[in-house]
């Protein structure tokens, strides 16, 4: 492969390879992560890594690069994701990687091909030192982060015994996100039977039980959530984001659904989570047979202790601890047995935007930051 001559050139190469998560872009021709994973694998091989492609879903692999090491300790893992969200609605060419006013534009520039480029470039500049570090070093480009995180779940299930710390690539302005809430979307559905609106007695209106019971259910949930308060993350929250029912004013609706967005703390997650809570409350109210419950999305909380060795190393090079309102692969990796944090160049405010970009200056700061982190493992 043609070796990029700078981290900027490397990021532009990554942006030019479409890796839109097909679960985020149904019917948009999204091709997934395979081409980007193969390019990253080629780069890793060129700087001395032993590369494997671990297919999580058909044609959607994690790409793993392990560097030679003289250490027998557990390793440190660099773990950005290689998928992006949809390009629908973007006002810049999503795959041109144009540079304007010192900024590189394109889908994934911020989230998270920018952190991936910075990690890869830092590893390439220190490739001759990696074998002699106190810990083995590895890199994984994770598929599927933007929808369910199957890549990180799969990786942790297979390889958690190899690592005692993972640095997940997310745009955090080089602050260390050691904690975030989990996110669970539940869809609650009532079923009915349609008929003409002029004879409503001949049908079963699915909207009516929602009107009758939802307010009480939500009040009960919100009275319980403060009991799962976390010292770092606060209390879990509930947002009722959508309600759908019916097809026309003259038709009795045969279905009505409401979507609830729970942000979970570790204690709520450990107690069975939002799904268990809602099921219990419905059962106690005698409503279990009236509503169906479906999980639309779930991610787990992250709470990596500040005294973790990798966290202390990040603090030692000037990265302050923080929390985040969003979630990422660090929760899945940590829940699977690899203590993890998220840290990278750029600002999360640019993620998923219509004109997504990363400033070249921030990319270069990221490279130096990751170099400094790696060097904390020098003997």
ABEGO torsion letter per residue (X at the ends): XBBBABAAAAAAAAAABBABBAAABBGAGBAEAAAAAAAAAAAAAAAGBBBBBBBABBGBBBBBBBBBBABABBBBBBBBBABBBBABGBABBAAAGBBBGGBBBEBGAAOAAAAAAAAAAAAAAAAAAAAABABBBBBBBBBGAABGGAAAAAAAAAAAAABABBBBBBBAGGBBBABBBBBBBBBBBBBBBBBBAABAAABBBAAAAAAAAAAAAAAAAAAAAAAABBAAAEBBBBBBABBBBEABAABBBABBBBBBBBBBBAAAAAAGEAAAAAAAAAAAAGAAAABBBBBABBBBBBBBBAABAAAAAAAAAGBBBBBBABBBAAAAAAAAGBBBBBBBBEBAAABGBAABBBBAAAAAAAAAAAAAAAAAABX
